[in-house]
Amino acid sequence: MKTRRFAPEFQPSRLEPLEQRNLFAATPITFIDGDGTTVKISLAGNGSMVFTPGDNDLQIIGADQGTRLTITTKGGDGRATLGSIDVGGAIKSINAKTTDFTGNISILGSVSTLTLGNMLPGDQKSITIGGTSAAKPATINLGRITDLNIDSGTPLNGITVIDWDDTDNNDIINAPFLKKVSSKEDFAAGAIIISEEEGKASLGKITLKGQLDGFWYVDGKAAGISTGSTAQTFRMNVRGKLNNLSAKTDVSGLVAAADIGAISISGSVIDAVILAGADLGTDVALGGAGDDADLFFSGTLAKLTVKGGVTNSTFGAGLDPANGILGDGDDFVTGKLKSTFGGISIKGIADVNTTFAAGKFSKPRIGGTSIDPAGDPRFLIASTAPDILPPVITAQLGNNTGDPNDNITSDPTIIGRVIDLGEVKTFRFGIDDDQLSDFINIRNLIEEDGTFELPRATIEKVNKGPLSVGLHNINFFAVDEIGNTAAIFTVTFFFAP
């Protein structure tokens, strides 16, 4: 017996306003799709809807932070397919769990909860959320995803999916904050977590049952990763601490962070690079210049436990490849004894193409046998030779207002980094023609990873008032713990308040 198919039946798609005192009301839109599913689109609160039959695109006009959009299905196969949703402002929630999409979701303002069905295969799709980093975090719940970018000005409380498939290897989540990521299966998208508020960017816990992949850049800290496995193309750069990494099977790919907590792998480690005391820049890769440039400094890798073996992999605490290439003979450990590698327990074999690097190790065991790092070629230990290199200073305008390339700014705030093989003992700055003896101590501004921010208020305090309009130099001077002295580093800009 053939299943009867129903032609779509649409109610009027444009909803008219009620009396002025009630603003707008939305009468539900109901239609029956091709397989007999009754689809009902309802709007509660302010706003009106415009629905385009055929394309099945939905537009929401006049919504606000109290408006709720709900799409329900009944009968048929129980699922609906829409093209896109366009919200011209903020909205409290969109609940469309049994609705799948072929197009984009655009919300001009913030949203509290966004619950959708599947993002269907086809063209690259996007979810765009407005708002600012100060807005209340949004929660996103999705079904099965294929080729999707998420761009949110609003912090994200969490992203939950069944599965995320990226056929072109460029799916990205952009947000100022992401508290939680979870998936019942694989998760192939990456993320760029950068906040306009200094120090606010962070990534919470990633919890997956399947494989983790993608390009991850976190301008802050990361709570940790619990996954089934990681792909060979997985790359992550965390400018703060990564608390932990655990996998139920094998781990591959690249992970770099200022410090790394416990690593626990139930399978094996294959073709992996895991570095504590490293910032690989915005390209999340070894080598590069400008924003992609690498920085290496003292770091701690707390503990490594691998139930299987380790093949062709590198684990480093304070490891510096010197030229952007690991394993070519000139790698060294920065930070000396400050770069520590905690307990190492590997039940299987770690092959000769594997390297463990640190200033100090704590009783490593490989293949059930205790290892003496000093006599094992797989271990690279910090040199005990005297430190003859001065601190390295890099700095730039924190807010190059207007054209980002003209060095003209209304905000003289400076951001940068100062690093050394040992410890930076002296770090001072002066303005314009100040003599070195008059430079002001700002050693307290240096963070654990060597980064610093010299705020406008401090510059103006030292200057005894706002800078004059025109060209200025901010000069930095550093000395390490044994007296190696860096050349003065100068940031030059034109101040135009």
RADA-V832457 format. One line per field, one symbol per residue. ss: DSSP state (A for helix, B for strand, O for the rest). burial: 1 if it has 24 or more other C-alpha atoms within 12 Angstrom, else 0. A space follows every 10 residues. Layout:
BEGIN
ss: ???
burial: ???
END
This chain:
BEGIN
ss: OOOOOOOOOO OOOOOOOOOA AAOOOOOOBB BBOOOOOBBB BBBBOOOBBB BBOOOOBBBB BOOOOOOBBB BBBBOOOOOB BBOOBBBOOO BBBBBBOOBB BOOOBBBOOO BBBBBBOOBO OOOOBBBBBO OOOOOOOBBB BOOBBBOBBB BBOOOBBBBB BOBBBOOOOO OBBBBOOBBB BBBOOOBOOB BBBOOOOOOO OBBBBBBBOO BBOOBBBBOO BBBBBBBOBB OOOOBBBBBB BBBBBBBOOO BBBBBBBBBB BBBBBOOOBB BBBBBBOBBO OOOOOOOOOA AAOOBBOOOB BBBBBBOOOB BOOBBBBOBB OOOOOOOOOO OBBOOAAAOB BBBBBBOOOB OOOOBBBBOB BBBBBBOOBB OOAAAOOOBB BOOOOOOOOO OBBBBBBOOO OOOOOOOBBO OOOBBBBBBO OOOBBBBBBB BOOOOAAAOB BOAAAOOOOO BBBBOAAAAA AAAOOOOOOB BBBBBBBBBB OOOOBOOOBB BBBBBOO
burial: 0000000000 0011100000 0001111111 1110101111 1111111111 1010011111 1111101111 1110000111 1111111111 1111111111 1111111111 1111111111 0001111111 1110111111 1111111111 1111111111 1111110011 1111111111 1111111111 1111100001 1111111111 1111111111 1111111111 1111111111 1111111111 1111111111 1111111111 1111111111 1111111000 0001111111 1111111111 1111111111 1001011000 1111111111 1111111111 1001111111 1101110000 1010000111 1110000011 1111111111 0000001111 1111111111 1111111111 1100000011 0110110111 1111010110 0110001000 0111111111 0001110111 1111100
END
